[in-house]
Amino acid sequence: MPADPRERDPGLQPERTALAWQRTVLSVTVGSLVLAATAVRLDRPVLAVAAAGVAVAAMLPIVLRIPDGDLPAHGRLRSWGFLSRVVWLVVALGLLGATTAVTSLVVLG
């Protein structure tokens, strides 16, 4: 048992967490690009541009700074900004997908 109970062995958990969030960003990017292609085929240029914008916004955090999952000395996670951006991008992708589905149903119906 460690002498200091606040000490911890981080093992690979921070790396697994960082990789999981990177996979989420990749999924949002691919989903946004598929949605953009679908919007182009449905002749919805505004939705296509918005979906492409979500794809670009999803890749920016990865390009600018890859979260490493390490904790700083004070013990607080410093990746909250990255994580909150990813959550908002997932929400934006869901809303754009729902909007595309509803507008295609309205036009077909």
N, C-alpha and C positions, 0 to 999 in steps of 0.2 A: 504494500500500500504506500502511495506517495506520502512524503512527510507533510506537504502542504495540501490540504483537501481541495484548494482552488486549482492546483495543477491538474492538468489532464493530458492524456495521450491522444492527440487529435487523430492519429492513424490516417486512414484514407477517407474518412467521412467528409471533410471539407472538399476534397478533390471530387468525390462522387457527387456532392451537391452542386458544385460549380459545373460539372459536366452535364448534370440533369438540366440546369437552367440554360446551358448552351444548346442542348437538344430542343428545349422549348422554343428558343429563339429561332432555330433552324426550322422548326415546324411552323411557326408563325410566318416566317419568310416564304416557305413553300406554299402554305395555304393562301397567303396574300397574292402570290403570283398566279396560282390557279384561279383564284377569284377574279383577278384582273383579266386573265384570258377569257374567263366565262363572261365577264361584263362586256368585253370587246365583242364577243360572239353574239351577245344579246343587244348590241348597239346601245350600250350605256356608258358613254365616254367619261362621265363624271365619276361614276362608281369605279371604272377601270383606273382612273388617275388616283382616286383615293386609296384603292387597294394597293397600287404600286407604291404610293407614299407610305403606307403601313409597312410594306416590305423593306423599303429603304430605311425607315425609322427603326425597324427591328434589327437591321444589321449594324446600325451606327454604334450601339453600345458594345458590340463584339469587336468592331474595328477600332474603336477608341480605347477601350480598356477591357481586357478579358478578366472576369472575376476569378481570383485565385482561391477563394474560400478560406484564406487564413484569417485569424483573428488578430487584431492589433494588441498591443501590450495592455490596454485598458479593458480588453475582453469583449468589447461590443463589435458586432458584425458591421463591416464598413460597406457592404454590398447592398444595403437597403435601397439606395437610389436606383441601382441597376434592376433589382427585383421589382420595385414598384413600376418602373418603365415597362418591363416585360408584361406585368399584369395588365397595365393599361393598353398595351398593344394587343393582347389576347382579347380583351373586351372590345376594342375597336374592330378587330377582325370579325368577331362574332356579330357585332352590330351591322357591319358592312355585308356580311353573308346573309343576315336576316333581311336587310333592305333589298339586296339583289333578289332573293327568293320571293319576297312580297311583290316587288315591281314586276317580276316576270309572270307571276300568277295573275296580277291585275291586268296585264296586257293580254295574256292568253285567255283570261276568263271573260 
